[in-house]
Amino acid sequence: MDMERPVKVGVLAGGKKTDLSAAITEKRVDGKEAWTLSYDVKEPGAAIFYVEPRPYWEPPENKMIVHYAKVVVDGFASGAGWDELVGLPVEIRPLTRPTGLWTGNLFSGVVLKSGEPVPFAEVEVEFVNDGGVAAPNDAFITQVIRTDANGTFSYAMPHQGWWGFAALVEGDKRGSAPDGREVPVEEGGLIWVKATDMGVKPPTGAEP
């Protein structure tokens, strides 16, 4: 789907937010509108990039949707600052460091709305498939889990690549459909993490 120019793009690093909205440029992906930017991570510590998109209309679900997304980049593999919160309306706080993950690792997080845990929230999990994985049917494309009574969830990633975890909650305010009708708004908190296969190297001196 086409993505309109985001409302805001930024990075949280060293406890400071920087607005990067002016730095994004349009990029076509598979013929669809998308956005990209370049940013140099110059110091150790987590750089948490986040996006506030424009709400979009979803006809089959009869509602407006806005998913606040983030991804953590670990500057110089420092292992520091990865669980800091951006302060998005809906946000996943990782309990597992979201960088340096092997395939099969268990990723855990807490779903927060306005800073408070959301019990029994629905979390959709999707793998960015490059065509190398054949799903038996559509039920395998989007995995669905729920948080527990404390707003916590866990999922083991079975394949290398990028995984998106989207926590879905109902917005406090209603929105307007393209025809002017008042409709519900779905708010989502999305975090992207990458799993990497564990390579097996031969012992020193062994034949390759």
DOSE-830619 format. One record per residue (C-alpha): x, y, z. Coordinates in steps of 0.5 Angstrom, whole numbers, padded with zeros to 4 digits, always signed. Layout:
N
XYZ...
This chain:
208
+0000+0000+0000+0002+0007-0001+0005+0011+0005+0003+0018+0006+0009+0023+0008+0009+0021+0016+0007+0026+0021+0013+0026+0025+0020+0022+0024+0025+0022+0030+0031+0019+0034+0032+0018+0041+0039+0018+0043+0043+0019+0049+0036+0021+0053+0035+0027+0047+0030+0027+0042+0031+0029+0035+0026+0031+0030+0028+0028+0023+0022+0030+0019+0025+0034+0014+0031+0029+0013+0026+0024+0010+0026+0023+0002+0021+0019-0002+0022+0012-0005+0018+0008-0009+0018+0001-0007+0015-0004-0011+0011+0002-0014+0008+0004-0008+0010+0011-0004+0015+0010+0002+0020+0014+0005+0027+0014+0007+0033+0017+0011+0040+0017+0012+0043+0018+0019+0050+0017+0022+0050+0014+0029+0057+0017+0032+0057+0015+0039+0056+0008+0043+0049+0007+0045+0042+0006+0043+0039+0010+0037+0031+0009+0037+0028+0011+0031+0021+0012+0031+0015+0014+0026+0008+0017+0027+0004+0016+0021-0002+0019+0018-0008+0015+0020-0011+0011+0014-0018+0008+0012-0019+0001+0012-0025-0001+0009-0026-0008+0010-0025-0006+0018-0029+0000+0017-0024+0004+0022-0018+0009+0021-0012+0006+0023-0005+0009+0026+0001+0005+0028+0006+0008+0031+0013+0005+0029+0020+0004+0032+0026+0000+0031+0033+0000+0036+0040+0001+0033+0045-0001+0037+0051+0004+0036+0058+0000+0036+0054-0006+0040+0054-0002+0046+0048-0006+0049+0046+0000+0053+0039+0004+0053+0035-0001+0049+0029-0001+0053+0028+0007+0053+0021+0009+0052+0020+0014+0046+0013+0016+0049+0009+0014+0044+0001+0014+0045+0002+0006+0044+0009+0003+0045+0012-0004+0046+0017-0004+0052+0022-0009+0050+0024-0014+0056+0029-0018+0051+0034-0013+0048+0032-0012+0041+0039-0013+0038+0044-0018+0037+0038-0024+0037+0039-0031+0034+0034-0034+0030+0030-0038+0035+0031-0033+0041+0025-0031+0045+0023-0024+0044+0019-0021+0050+0016-0014+0051+0010-0010+0055+0005-0007+0051+0004+0000+0054-0002+0005+0052-0001+0012+0055+0005+0009+0059+0001+0004+0063+0001-0004+0061-0005-0006+0057-0008-0013+0059-0010-0018+0054-0008-0014+0048-0008-0017+0041-0001-0017+0038+0000-0019+0031+0007-0022+0029+0009-0022+0022+0015-0024+0018+0018-0020+0012+0018-0026+0007+0023-0025+0001+0019-0031-0002+0024-0036+0001+0018-0038+0006+0012-0042+0003+0006-0041+0008+0001-0047+0008-0005-0042+0008-0006-0035+0010-0007-0037+0018+0001-0037+0018+0002-0030+0015+0000-0026+0021+0001-0030+0028-0003-0027+0033-0002-0027+0041-0005-0024+0047-0001-0020+0053-0002-0023+0060-0006-0020+0065+0001-0015+0066+0001-0013+0059+0007-0018+0057+0008-0022+0051+0013-0027+0048+0014-0030+0042+0020-0035+0039+0022-0032+0032+0023-0039+0028+0027-0036+0022+0032-0031+0020+0030-0024+0018+0026-0018+0020+0020-0019+0025+0014-0014+0026+0011-0014+0033+0004-0010+0033+0000-0009+0039-0007-0007+0037-0012-0002+0042-0018+0002+0041-0016+0009+0041-0020+0014+0046-0022+0018+0040-0026+0017+0034-0024+0019+0027-0028+0021+0021-0028+0016+0015-0027+0019+0008-0035+0020+0007-0035+0024+0013-0038+0018+0018-0035+0018+0025-0032+0011+0026-0027+0008+0031-0019+0009+0031-0015+0003+0032-0008+0005+0035-0002+0001+0034+0005+0000+0037+0010-0003+0033+0017-0005+0034+0021-0008+0029+0027-0013+0031+0032-0018+0027+0033-0025+0028+0040-0028+0025+0042-0035+0024+0048-0037+0028+0053-0039+0023+0057-0045+0025+0065-0044+0024+0070-0050+0023+0075-0051+0029+0081-0048+0028+0086-0052+0024+0080-0056+0021+0078-0057+0014+0073-0051+0011
